[in-house]
Amino acid sequence: MASVHGHEVLNMMIASGEHYSNESLAAAIITRFGADTRFHTCSAEGMTAVELVAFLASKGKFVPVEDGFSTHESKICNH
């Protein structure tokens, strides 16, 4: 099973220029990476798209906007 780093999701969000809700981001992740893909970060692994969205939110990786949230390059750690 493929595993994608959460940084790729944050980069996808930046490239899209869109604002998301938890549900719309999970749907976009599944569309982009596939329903069977699992995700990992520097400190967690084996997450589904829904679990990754919750994890990233808990780590403060999203920037609130009027109609949901986005992210910023400064939210991506460089290691």
PDB file as gemmi writes it, atoms N, CA and C in Angstrom:
CRYST1    1.000    1.000    1.000  90.00  90.00  90.00 P 1                      
ATOM      1  N   MET A   1       0.841  -1.178   0.000  1.00  0.00           N  
ATOM      2  CA  MET A   1       0.000   0.000   0.000  1.00  0.00           C  
ATOM      3  C   MET A   1       0.889   1.244   0.000  1.00  0.00           C  
ATOM      4  N   ALA A   2       0.535   2.217  -0.822  1.00  0.00           N  
ATOM      5  CA  ALA A   2       1.314   3.440  -0.929  1.00  0.00           C  
ATOM      6  C   ALA A   2       1.162   4.290   0.324  1.00  0.00           C  
ATOM      7  N   SER A   3       2.245   4.972   0.675  1.00  0.00           N  
ATOM      8  CA  SER A   3       2.211   5.919   1.781  1.00  0.00           C  
ATOM      9  C   SER A   3       2.783   7.239   1.290  1.00  0.00           C  
ATOM     10  N   VAL A   4       2.045   8.312   1.510  1.00  0.00           N  
ATOM     11  CA  VAL A   4       2.406   9.642   1.044  1.00  0.00           C  
ATOM     12  C   VAL A   4       2.642  10.521   2.259  1.00  0.00           C  
ATOM     13  N   HIS A   5       3.698  11.338   2.198  1.00  0.00           N  
ATOM     14  CA  HIS A   5       3.993  12.242   3.315  1.00  0.00           C  
ATOM     15  C   HIS A   5       2.988  13.383   3.340  1.00  0.00           C  
ATOM     16  N   GLY A   6       2.603  13.787   4.522  1.00  0.00           N  
ATOM     17  CA  GLY A   6       1.663  14.889   4.705  1.00  0.00           C  
ATOM     18  C   GLY A   6       2.105  16.180   4.041  1.00  0.00           C  
ATOM     19  N   HIS A   7       3.417  16.365   3.873  1.00  0.00           N  
ATOM     20  CA  HIS A   7       3.918  17.560   3.193  1.00  0.00           C  
ATOM     21  C   HIS A   7       3.361  17.642   1.774  1.00  0.00           C  
ATOM     22  N   GLU A   8       3.193  16.498   1.124  1.00  0.00           N  
ATOM     23  CA  GLU A   8       2.654  16.501  -0.232  1.00  0.00           C  
ATOM     24  C   GLU A   8       1.226  17.023  -0.249  1.00  0.00           C  
ATOM     25  N   VAL A   9       0.467  16.728   0.781  1.00  0.00           N  
ATOM     26  CA  VAL A   9      -0.901  17.232   0.885  1.00  0.00           C  
ATOM     27  C   VAL A   9      -0.878  18.746   1.104  1.00  0.00           C  
ATOM     28  N   LEU A  10      -0.015  19.225   1.975  1.00  0.00           N  
ATOM     29  CA  LEU A  10       0.089  20.665   2.204  1.00  0.00           C  
ATOM     30  C   LEU A  10       0.511  21.375   0.924  1.00  0.00           C  
ATOM     31  N   ASN A  11       1.457  20.801   0.186  1.00  0.00           N  
ATOM     32  CA  ASN A  11       1.869  21.391  -1.090  1.00  0.00           C  
ATOM     33  C   ASN A  11       0.720  21.383  -2.101  1.00  0.00           C  
ATOM     34  N   MET A  12      -0.086  20.311  -2.114  1.00  0.00           N  
ATOM     35  CA  MET A  12      -1.260  20.249  -2.982  1.00  0.00           C  
ATOM     36  C   MET A  12      -2.217  21.385  -2.651  1.00  0.00           C  
ATOM     37  N   MET A  13      -2.431  21.625  -1.360  1.00  0.00           N  
ATOM     38  CA  MET A  13      -3.325  22.696  -0.928  1.00  0.00           C  
ATOM     39  C   MET A  13      -2.819  24.056  -1.413  1.00  0.00           C  
ATOM     40  N   ILE A  14      -1.536  24.306  -1.266  1.00  0.00           N  
ATOM     41  CA  ILE A  14      -0.953  25.577  -1.694  1.00  0.00           C  
ATOM     42  C   ILE A  14      -1.097  25.744  -3.204  1.00  0.00           C  
ATOM     43  N   ALA A  15      -0.776  24.692  -3.951  1.00  0.00           N  
ATOM     44  CA  ALA A  15      -0.840  24.762  -5.410  1.00  0.00           C  
ATOM     45  C   ALA A  15      -2.259  25.010  -5.909  1.00  0.00           C  
ATOM     46  N   SER A  16      -3.249  24.491  -5.201  1.00  0.00           N  
ATOM     47  CA  SER A  16      -4.637  24.645  -5.648  1.00  0.00           C  
ATOM     48  C   SER A  16      -5.163  26.054  -5.439  1.00  0.00           C  
ATOM     49  N   GLY A  17      -4.656  26.743  -4.410  1.00  0.00           N  
ATOM     50  CA  GLY A  17      -5.157  28.069  -4.084  1.00  0.00           C  
ATOM     51  C   GLY A  17      -6.577  28.067  -3.535  1.00  0.00           C  
ATOM     52  N   GLU A  18      -7.091  26.892  -3.217  1.00  0.00           N  
ATOM     53  CA  GLU A  18      -8.468  26.771  -2.740  1.00  0.00           C  
ATOM     54  C   GLU A  18      -8.543  26.854  -1.219  1.00  0.00           C  
ATOM     55  N   HIS A  19      -9.760  27.084  -0.733  1.00  0.00           N  
ATOM     56  CA  HIS A  19     -10.059  26.999   0.692  1.00  0.00           C  
ATOM     57  C   HIS A  19     -10.844  25.719   0.900  1.00  0.00           C  
ATOM     58  N   TYR A  20     -10.648  25.103   2.039  1.00  0.00           N  
ATOM     59  CA  TYR A  20     -11.216  23.784   2.305  1.00  0.00           C  
ATOM     60  C   TYR A  20     -11.977  23.755   3.621  1.00  0.00           C  
ATOM     61  N   SER A  21     -12.867  22.779   3.721  1.00  0.00           N  
ATOM     62  CA  SER A  21     -13.423  22.325   4.989  1.00  0.00           C  
ATOM     63  C   SER A  21     -12.751  20.977   5.251  1.00  0.00           C  
ATOM     64  N   ASN A  22     -12.934  20.408   6.421  1.00  0.00           N  
ATOM     65  CA  ASN A  22     -12.367  19.079   6.678  1.00  0.00           C  
ATOM     66  C   ASN A  22     -12.843  18.082   5.628  1.00  0.00           C  
ATOM     67  N   GLU A  23     -14.135  18.141   5.309  1.00  0.00           N  
ATOM     68  CA  GLU A  23     -14.726  17.185   4.373  1.00  0.00           C  
ATOM     69  C   GLU A  23     -14.216  17.402   2.955  1.00  0.00           C  
ATOM     70  N   SER A  24     -14.144  18.652   2.519  1.00  0.00           N  
ATOM     71  CA  SER A  24     -13.702  18.901   1.144  1.00  0.00           C  
ATOM     72  C   SER A  24     -12.219  18.597   0.975  1.00  0.00           C  
ATOM     73  N   LEU A  25     -11.420  18.824   2.024  1.00  0.00           N  
ATOM     74  CA  LEU A  25     -10.004  18.481   1.923  1.00  0.00           C  
ATOM     75  C   LEU A  25      -9.827  16.967   1.858  1.00  0.00           C  
ATOM     76  N   ALA A  26     -10.521  16.229   2.697  1.00  0.00           N  
ATOM     77  CA  ALA A  26     -10.421  14.766   2.647  1.00  0.00           C  
ATOM     78  C   ALA A  26     -10.820  14.252   1.264  1.00  0.00           C  
ATOM     79  N   ALA A  27     -11.879  14.818   0.683  1.00  0.00           N  
ATOM     80  CA  ALA A  27     -12.318  14.407  -0.655  1.00  0.00           C  
ATOM     81  C   ALA A  27     -11.258  14.742  -1.702  1.00  0.00           C  
ATOM     82  N   ALA A  28     -10.641  15.913  -1.612  1.00  0.00           N  
ATOM     83  CA  ALA A  28      -9.593  16.307  -2.558  1.00  0.00           C  
ATOM     84  C   ALA A  28      -8.374  15.394  -2.434  1.00  0.00           C  
ATOM     85  N   ILE A  29      -8.030  15.015  -1.210  1.00  0.00           N  
ATOM     86  CA  ILE A  29      -6.899  14.106  -0.985  1.00  0.00           C  
ATOM     87  C   ILE A  29      -7.185  12.757  -1.628  1.00  0.00           C  
ATOM     88  N   ILE A  30      -8.381  12.235  -1.429  1.00  0.00           N  
ATOM     89  CA  ILE A  30      -8.748  10.940  -2.007  1.00  0.00           C  
ATOM     90  C   ILE A  30      -8.744  11.016  -3.525  1.00  0.00           C  
ATOM     91  N   THR A  31      -9.261  12.108  -4.077  1.00  0.00           N  
ATOM     92  CA  THR A  31      -9.257  12.279  -5.536  1.00  0.00           C  
ATOM     93  C   THR A  31      -7.826  12.302  -6.070  1.00  0.00           C  
ATOM     94  N   ARG A  32      -6.951  13.015  -5.397  1.00  0.00           N  
ATOM     95  CA  ARG A  32      -5.562  13.184  -5.863  1.00  0.00           C  
ATOM     96  C   ARG A  32      -4.714  11.938  -5.648  1.00  0.00           C  
ATOM     97  N   PHE A  33      -4.824  11.312  -4.482  1.00  0.00           N  
ATOM     98  CA  PHE A  33      -3.902  10.238  -4.119  1.00  0.00           C  
ATOM     99  C   PHE A  33      -4.536   8.851  -4.131  1.00  0.00           C  
ATOM    100  N   GLY A  34      -5.862   8.762  -4.119  1.00  0.00           N  
ATOM    101  CA  GLY A  34      -6.539   7.472  -4.130  1.00  0.00           C  
ATOM    102  C   GLY A  34      -7.069   7.083  -2.765  1.00  0.00           C  
ATOM    103  N   ALA A  35      -8.170   6.350  -2.775  1.00  0.00           N  
ATOM    104  CA  ALA A  35      -8.848   5.974  -1.530  1.00  0.00           C  
ATOM    105  C   ALA A  35      -8.040   5.003  -0.685  1.00  0.00           C  
ATOM    106  N   ASP A  36      -7.175   4.210  -1.309  1.00  0.00           N  
ATOM    107  CA  ASP A  36      -6.405   3.213  -0.559  1.00  0.00           C  
ATOM    108  C   ASP A  36      -5.074   3.735  -0.037  1.00  0.00           C  
ATOM    109  N   THR A  37      -4.710   4.941  -0.422  1.00  0.00           N  
ATOM    110  CA  THR A  37      -3.436   5.510   0.012  1.00  0.00           C  
ATOM    111  C   THR A  37      -3.472   5.802   1.503  1.00  0.00           C  
ATOM    112  N   ARG A  38      -2.370   5.562   2.159  1.00  0.00           N  
ATOM    113  CA  ARG A  38      -2.200   5.918   3.564  1.00  0.00           C  
ATOM    114  C   ARG A  38      -1.167   7.032   3.627  1.00  0.00           C  
ATOM    115  N   PHE A  39      -1.164   7.745   4.743  1.00  0.00           N  
ATOM    116  CA  PHE A  39      -0.335   8.937   4.872  1.00  0.00           C  
ATOM    117  C   PHE A  39       0.526   8.857   6.125  1.00  0.00           C  
ATOM    118  N   HIS A  40       1.694   9.485   6.028  1.00  0.00           N  
ATOM    119  CA  HIS A  40       2.591   9.545   7.177  1.00  0.00           C  
ATOM    120  C   HIS A  40       3.120  10.969   7.301  1.00  0.00           C  
ATOM    121  N   THR A  41       3.619  11.263   8.481  1.00  0.00           N  
ATOM    122  CA  THR A  41       4.257  12.545   8.759  1.00  0.00           C  
ATOM    123  C   THR A  41       5.547  12.236   9.499  1.00  0.00           C  
ATOM    124  N   CYS A  42       6.157  13.268  10.014  1.00  0.00           N  
ATOM    125  CA  CYS A  42       7.392  13.074  10.772  1.00  0.00           C  
ATOM    126  C   CYS A  42       7.144  12.300  12.066  1.00  0.00           C  
ATOM    127  N   SER A  43       5.886  12.291  12.548  1.00  0.00           N  
ATOM    128  CA  SER A  43       5.619  11.660  13.845  1.00  0.00           C  
ATOM    129  C   SER A  43       4.463  10.665  13.854  1.00  0.00           C  
ATOM    130  N   ALA A  44       3.861  10.377  12.712  1.00  0.00           N  
ATOM    131  CA  ALA A  44       2.738   9.437  12.669  1.00  0.00           C  
ATOM    132  C   ALA A  44       2.724   8.730  11.317  1.00  0.00           C  
ATOM    133  N   GLU A  45       2.076   7.570  11.267  1.00  0.00           N  
ATOM    134  CA  GLU A  45       2.004   6.840  10.002  1.00  0.00           C  
ATOM    135  C   GLU A  45       0.726   6.015   9.933  1.00  0.00           C  
ATOM    136  N   GLY A  46       0.428   5.548   8.726  1.00  0.00           N  
ATOM    137  CA  GLY A  46      -0.717   4.678   8.528  1.00  0.00           C  
ATOM    138  C   GLY A  46      -2.068   5.375   8.573  1.00  0.00           C  
ATOM    139  N   MET A  47      -2.100   6.693   8.358  1.00  0.00           N  
ATOM    140  CA  MET A  47      -3.344   7.440   8.468  1.00  0.00           C  
ATOM    141  C   MET A  47      -4.138   7.425   7.168  1.00  0.00           C  
ATOM    142  N   THR A  48      -5.453   7.415   7.300  1.00  0.00           N  
ATOM    143  CA  THR A  48      -6.336   7.623   6.155  1.00  0.00           C  
ATOM    144  C   THR A  48      -6.378   9.122   5.859  1.00  0.00           C  
ATOM    145  N   ALA A  49      -7.039   9.496   4.763  1.00  0.00           N  
ATOM    146  CA  ALA A  49      -7.178  10.914   4.429  1.00  0.00           C  
ATOM    147  C   ALA A  49      -7.887  11.672   5.546  1.00  0.00           C  
ATOM    148  N   VAL A  50      -8.962  11.107   6.076  1.00  0.00           N  
ATOM    149  CA  VAL A  50      -9.722  11.767   7.153  1.00  0.00           C  
ATOM    150  C   VAL A  50      -8.846  11.909   8.399  1.00  0.00           C  
ATOM    151  N   GLU A  51      -8.104  10.869   8.732  1.00  0.00           N  
ATOM    152  CA  GLU A  51      -7.215  10.926   9.903  1.00  0.00           C  
ATOM    153  C   GLU A  51      -6.099  11.941   9.692  1.00  0.00           C  
ATOM    154  N   LEU A  52      -5.572  12.028   8.471  1.00  0.00           N  
ATOM    155  CA  LEU A  52      -4.520  13.003   8.190  1.00  0.00           C  
ATOM    156  C   LEU A  52      -5.036  14.425   8.359  1.00  0.00           C  
ATOM    157  N   VAL A  53      -6.237  14.707   7.854  1.00  0.00           N  
ATOM    158  CA  VAL A  53      -6.801  16.049   7.999  1.00  0.00           C  
ATOM    159  C   VAL A  53      -6.918  16.410   9.482  1.00  0.00           C  
ATOM    160  N   ALA A  54      -7.420  15.503  10.288  1.00  0.00           N  
ATOM    161  CA  ALA A  54      -7.541  15.756  11.732  1.00  0.00           C  
ATOM    162  C   ALA A  54      -6.166  15.955  12.367  1.00  0.00           C  
ATOM    163  N   PHE A  55      -5.188  15.149  11.961  1.00  0.00           N  
ATOM    164  CA  PHE A  55      -3.837  15.256  12.495  1.00  0.00           C  
ATOM    165  C   PHE A  55      -3.229  16.615  12.144  1.00  0.00           C  
ATOM    166  N   LEU A  56      -3.315  17.006  10.866  1.00  0.00           N  
ATOM    167  CA  LEU A  56      -2.746  18.282  10.445  1.00  0.00           C  
ATOM    168  C   LEU A  56      -3.419  19.445  11.166  1.00  0.00           C  
ATOM    169  N   ALA A  57      -4.720  19.370  11.351  1.00  0.00           N  
ATOM    170  CA  ALA A  57      -5.434  20.421  12.084  1.00  0.00           C  
ATOM    171  C   ALA A  57      -4.925  20.503  13.520  1.00  0.00           C  
ATOM    172  N   SER A  58      -4.728  19.348  14.150  1.00  0.00           N  
ATOM    173  CA  SER A  58      -4.275  19.335  15.544  1.00  0.00           C  
ATOM    174  C   SER A  58      -2.862  19.887  15.694  1.00  0.00           C  
ATOM    175  N   LYS A  59      -2.091  19.844  14.621  1.00  0.00           N  
ATOM    176  CA  LYS A  59      -0.719  20.349  14.641  1.00  0.00           C  
ATOM    177  C   LYS A  59      -0.623  21.806  14.192  1.00  0.00           C  
ATOM    178  N   GLY A  60      -1.766  22.431  13.946  1.00  0.00           N  
ATOM    179  CA  GLY A  60      -1.775  23.846  13.578  1.00  0.00           C  
ATOM    180  C   GLY A  60      -1.288  24.124  12.170  1.00  0.00           C  
ATOM    181  N   LYS A  61      -1.466  23.179  11.266  1.00  0.00           N  
ATOM    182  CA  LYS A  61      -0.963  23.326   9.899  1.00  0.00           C  
ATOM    183  C   LYS A  61      -1.898  24.094   8.983  1.00  0.00           C  
ATOM    184  N   PHE A  62      -3.086  24.437   9.447  1.00  0.00           N  
ATOM    185  CA  PHE A  62      -4.053  25.138   8.624  1.00  0.00           C  
ATOM    186  C   PHE A  62      -4.178  26.592   9.049  1.00  0.00           C  
ATOM    187  N   VAL A  63      -4.472  27.439   8.075  1.00  0.00           N  
ATOM    188  CA  VAL A  63      -4.658  28.862   8.305  1.00  0.00           C  
ATOM    189  C   VAL A  63      -6.145  29.163   8.109  1.00  0.00           C  
ATOM    190  N   PRO A  64      -6.838  29.616   9.170  1.00  0.00           N  
ATOM    191  CA  PRO A  64      -8.270  29.906   9.030  1.00  0.00           C  
ATOM    192  C   PRO A  64      -8.511  31.042   8.035  1.00  0.00           C  
ATOM    193  N   VAL A  65      -9.544  30.883   7.240  1.00  0.00           N  
ATOM    194  CA  VAL A  65     -10.017  31.933   6.336  1.00  0.00           C  
ATOM    195  C   VAL A  65     -11.534  32.002   6.485  1.00  0.00           C  
ATOM    196  N   GLU A  66     -12.135  33.006   5.877  1.00  0.00           N  
ATOM    197  CA  GLU A  66     -13.565  33.240   6.080  1.00  0.00           C  
ATOM    198  C   GLU A  66     -14.430  32.020   5.774  1.00  0.00           C  
ATOM    199  N   ASP A  67     -14.099  31.283   4.735  1.00  0.00           N  
ATOM    200  CA  ASP A  67     -14.949  30.166   4.316  1.00  0.00           C  
ATOM    201  C   ASP A  67     -14.276  28.801   4.496  1.00  0.00           C  
ATOM    202  N   GLY A  68     -13.472  28.667   5.550  1.00  0.00           N  
ATOM    203  CA  GLY A  68     -12.816  27.384   5.824  1.00  0.00           C  
ATOM    204  C   GLY A  68     -11.386  27.583   6.271  1.00  0.00           C  
ATOM    205  N   PHE A  69     -10.463  26.916   5.564  1.00  0.00           N  
ATOM    206  CA  PHE A  69      -9.049  27.073   5.886  1.00  0.00           C  
ATOM    207  C   PHE A  69      -8.211  26.797   4.656  1.00  0.00           C  
ATOM    208  N   SER A  70      -6.968  27.231   4.719  1.00  0.00           N  
ATOM    209  CA  SER A  70      -5.961  26.944   3.709  1.00  0.00           C  
ATOM    210  C   SER A  70      -4.685  26.626   4.476  1.00  0.00           C  
ATOM    211  N   THR A  71      -3.566  26.706   3.821  1.00  0.00           N  
ATOM    212  CA  THR A  71      -2.286  26.549   4.514  1.00  0.00           C  
ATOM    213  C   THR A  71      -1.292  27.501   3.880  1.00  0.00           C  
ATOM    214  N   HIS A  72      -0.091  27.518   4.391  1.00  0.00           N  
ATOM    215  CA  HIS A  72       0.954  28.419   3.917  1.00  0.00           C  
ATOM    216  C   HIS A  72       2.273  27.660   3.950  1.00  0.00           C  
ATOM    217  N   GLU A  73       3.202  28.061   3.097  1.00  0.00           N  
ATOM    218  CA  GLU A  73       4.516  27.404   3.045  1.00  0.00           C  
ATOM    219  C   GLU A  73       5.191  27.370   4.413  1.00  0.00           C  
ATOM    220  N   SER A  74       4.957  28.377   5.235  1.00  0.00           N  
ATOM    221  CA  SER A  74       5.589  28.435   6.557  1.00  0.00           C  
ATOM    222  C   SER A  74       5.091  27.317   7.479  1.00  0.00           C  
ATOM    223  N   LYS A  75       3.996  26.653   7.121  1.00  0.00           N  
ATOM    224  CA  LYS A  75       3.444  25.564   7.934  1.00  0.00           C  
ATOM    225  C   LYS A  75       4.085  24.211   7.627  1.00  0.00           C  
ATOM    226  N   ILE A  76       4.956  24.187   6.612  1.00  0.00           N  
ATOM    227  CA  ILE A  76       5.607  22.939   6.196  1.00  0.00           C  
ATOM    228  C   ILE A  76       7.013  22.917   6.777  1.00  0.00           C  
ATOM    229  N   CYS A  77       7.293  21.925   7.625  1.00  0.00           N  
ATOM    230  CA  CYS A  77       8.637  21.835   8.204  1.00  0.00           C  
ATOM    231  C   CYS A  77       9.608  21.373   7.102  1.00  0.00           C  
ATOM    232  N   ASN A  78      10.844  21.769   7.244  1.00  0.00           N  
ATOM    233  CA  ASN A  78      11.843  21.495   6.203  1.00  0.00           C  
ATOM    234  C   ASN A  78      12.884  20.488   6.665  1.00  0.00           C  
ATOM    235  N   HIS A  79      12.444  19.246   6.817  1.00  0.00           N  
ATOM    236  CA  HIS A  79      13.419  18.200   7.168  1.00  0.00           C  
ATOM    237  C   HIS A  79      13.072  16.921   6.468  1.00  0.00           C  
TER     238      HIS A  79                                                      
END                                                                             
